[in-house]
Amino acid sequence: MSDGYERQLSDLYRARAREEPPASIDNAILAAARHEARGSTRVGIRWGVPLALAAVVVLSVSLVTVMRDALELSGESMNVEEQRQASPAPAEPDKPRVVADESEQRRGPRLQERTITEQKAADQLRSELAKPGAQQSAPVPAPARARVNANRALDATSAESRKSKAVAAGRTASGPAVGAAAEKALRSDAQAGDALSPEQWLKRIERLRKEGKATEAQASFNEFRKRYPAYPLPETLK
Amino acid sequence: MRHDNETSDESLMAAFRDSNDVGAFERLYRRHRGGLYRYLLRQCGAAALAEELFQDVWLNVVRAKQAYVAEARFATYLYRVAHNRLVDHYRRSAHRPSIAVLDDEPDPMELIPADSDEQPEVRFEAKQQVERFAQLLAVLPEAQREAFILREEAGLSIAEIAGATGVNEETAKSRLRYALAKLRRGMLELV
């Protein structure tokens, strides 16, 4: 289609296209525009001051809250320091443990006390396990399991006292060579008492006997009897 | 703020949106009032309805001025609002005018400028042509008529017609081509 003909069509259209909206509509629309413009300005002025005040209030409250929390935290950390100075830990604490303690201490004094007890028990257990021969058997528990650690530490403490008694007895009975073997056996028994059930322990004693380690078997049996005096023994051990 | 005739539509709308410059809006309104009104008049076929829709469209533009983003020509934006308003009207009234014949149309003869040297036969022929063209335009399918009017009244390109009517460019181009072809054929039949 040629541009010339398109132009002719356009001219024909324009020859007739002269209608316009009435003036009343023009006025109505322009009045609405003025009203809208005034309204927008008024909204800006009307809400400006309240918005500014609200912002000031929100900022002040946030600042006070943050400062109060900061003061509380610093007070708590000072208390923790005082407690540590009063009862210093025997072994150097692991870094994650310290972090965990601090986070727990924030939760309240009761939890704080429990945590300190648990930490002492865990430290005791750690020093116990650090002794020669202990590293081979039970794995070092994770610091996060503080309660389990505490129970094990208590068991280990009682086992330690029993062990020292048994070692003393073994020395008087069989001399230094036998005593060393018995001591070794008892150390492992102390661990075994924690890790093995009575049934498993008895089987272990039987195995030692079969292997010809009579002294170790006897020491282990004595240890077993101390711990489980009423446990029924199998025929082979009676 | 002062605005001259060269200030773009987009700058005028931005001045109204950002600075509540009513003068800028008035200038913008004066530029587009006739074209928009005729677009609506041709599409809905009744002056009273066209006035109502016209007012709605401009009030929408005024109230939603903050939503205006100058990513396209203002004319495209304005006619898109108008197109949507028309579609909304059709949907509500469940009536689409098949033939837009105006009741109180002025005599086309009066619209043609009188020339003292012009022969009465020439004037009569011109009158016939204008009348014939108006009839042909009125019976065009709505979408084709819309494409033609958007080009004539708003000066929109094919892409802008597509943007205003919510179709792709190929469709808009096809509509305009069909409209021109039908108008041309109809005018040739008169001769």
HADDOCK unambig.tbl for C-alpha pairs under 7 A between the chains (distance, minus, plus):
assign (segid A and resid 10 and name CA) (segid B and resid 152 and name CA) 6.91 0.50 0.50
assign (segid A and resid 12 and name CA) (segid B and resid 130 and name CA) 5.75 0.50 0.50
assign (segid A and resid 12 and name CA) (segid B and resid 133 and name CA) 6.75 0.50 0.50
assign (segid A and resid 15 and name CA) (segid B and resid 111 and name CA) 6.64 0.50 0.50
assign (segid A and resid 15 and name CA) (segid B and resid 112 and name CA) 6.51 0.50 0.50
assign (segid A and resid 16 and name CA) (segid B and resid 108 and name CA) 6.59 0.50 0.50
assign (segid A and resid 16 and name CA) (segid B and resid 111 and name CA) 6.36 0.50 0.50
assign (segid A and resid 19 and name CA) (segid B and resid 34 and name CA) 6.95 0.50 0.50
assign (segid A and resid 19 and name CA) (segid B and resid 38 and name CA) 6.33 0.50 0.50
assign (segid A and resid 20 and name CA) (segid B and resid 34 and name CA) 5.06 0.50 0.50
assign (segid A and resid 20 and name CA) (segid B and resid 37 and name CA) 6.33 0.50 0.50
assign (segid A and resid 21 and name CA) (segid B and resid 34 and name CA) 6.86 0.50 0.50
assign (segid A and resid 21 and name CA) (segid B and resid 37 and name CA) 6.23 0.50 0.50
assign (segid A and resid 21 and name CA) (segid B and resid 51 and name CA) 6.67 0.50 0.50
assign (segid A and resid 25 and name CA) (segid B and resid 55 and name CA) 6.82 0.50 0.50
assign (segid A and resid 29 and name CA) (segid B and resid 55 and name CA) 6.77 0.50 0.50
assign (segid A and resid 29 and name CA) (segid B and resid 58 and name CA) 6.77 0.50 0.50
assign (segid A and resid 29 and name CA) (segid B and resid 59 and name CA) 6.62 0.50 0.50
assign (segid A and resid 30 and name CA) (segid B and resid 26 and name CA) 6.74 0.50 0.50
assign (segid A and resid 33 and name CA) (segid B and resid 22 and name CA) 6.54 0.50 0.50
assign (segid A and resid 33 and name CA) (segid B and resid 62 and name CA) 5.84 0.50 0.50
assign (segid A and resid 34 and name CA) (segid B and resid 22 and name CA) 5.97 0.50 0.50
assign (segid A and resid 36 and name CA) (segid B and resid 63 and name CA) 6.93 0.50 0.50
assign (segid A and resid 37 and name CA) (segid B and resid 20 and name CA) 4.80 0.50 0.50
assign (segid A and resid 37 and name CA) (segid B and resid 22 and name CA) 6.97 0.50 0.50
